């Protein structure tokens, strides 16, 4: 079945669908499918072990340049190798 028409969405459900679509930056159709799969206990479709999910896509491009620089500074120490631990 490729297409299904559903009627009778109450305002609360319609708002929740629109909220999810807006938050995840996805279409209303994709938001409805995601909620239907979740409600049916199916979860997200398996995209394979080498596929990165899209759950954080709504954050892409939201940092200012200053915030990005601040984050890079905060994480800088994590890229240094402690040579004493490897000898």
C-alpha positions in Angstrom: 0.0 0.0 0.0 1.6 3.2 -1.1 -1.1 5.7 -0.3 -3.6 6.0 2.5 -6.0 8.8 3.2 -6.8 9.5 6.9 -9.5 11.8 8.1 -10.6 13.0 11.5 -7.4 14.5 12.9 -8.3 16.4 16.0 -6.5 19.7 16.7 -4.2 18.2 19.3 -3.0 15.4 17.0 -2.6 17.8 14.0 -0.6 20.2 16.2 1.7 17.3 17.4 2.3 16.3 13.8 3.1 19.8 12.7 5.3 20.3 15.7 7.3 17.2 14.9 7.6 18.2 11.2 8.8 21.7 12.2 11.2 20.5 14.9 12.8 17.8 12.7 12.5 19.9 9.5 10.7 17.1 7.7 7.5 16.9 5.7 4.1 16.4 7.3 3.9 13.1 5.5 7.2 11.9 7.0 6.2 13.1 10.4 2.9 11.1 10.2 4.8 8.0 9.0 7.3 8.3 11.8 4.6 8.6 14.4 2.6 5.7 12.9 5.7 3.4 13.0 6.4 4.5 16.5 2.8 3.9 17.6 2.8 0.5 15.9 6.0 -0.5 17.8 8.1 -0.6 14.7 10.5 2.3 15.5 12.6 3.8 12.8 13.5 1.8 9.7 16.9 0.2 9.9 19.2 2.3 7.8 22.2 0.0 8.1 25.2 -0.1 10.3 27.1 2.5 8.3 24.4 5.1 8.0 24.3 8.1 10.3 20.8 9.0 11.5 19.1 12.3 11.0 17.8 12.9 14.5 20.1 15.9 15.0 19.7 17.4 11.5 17.5 20.2 12.9 20.6 21.5 14.7 22.7 21.9 11.5 23.6 25.5 10.9 22.1 26.8 14.2 25.4 27.9 15.9 26.8 31.3 15.4 30.5 31.6 14.4 31.3 32.6 18.0 29.5 29.5 19.4 31.4 27.2 17.0 34.7 28.7 18.0 33.9 28.4 21.7 33.0 24.7 21.2 36.2 24.0 19.2 38.2 25.6 22.1 36.3 23.6 24.7 37.0 20.3 22.8 40.6 21.1 21.8 42.1 19.2 24.7 40.4 16.0 23.5 42.4 15.9 20.3 45.8 15.9 22.1 47.6 12.7 22.6 49.2 12.1 26.0 52.5 10.5 24.9 53.2 9.3 28.5 50.2 7.0 28.2 51.7 5.3 25.1 55.3 4.6 26.2 
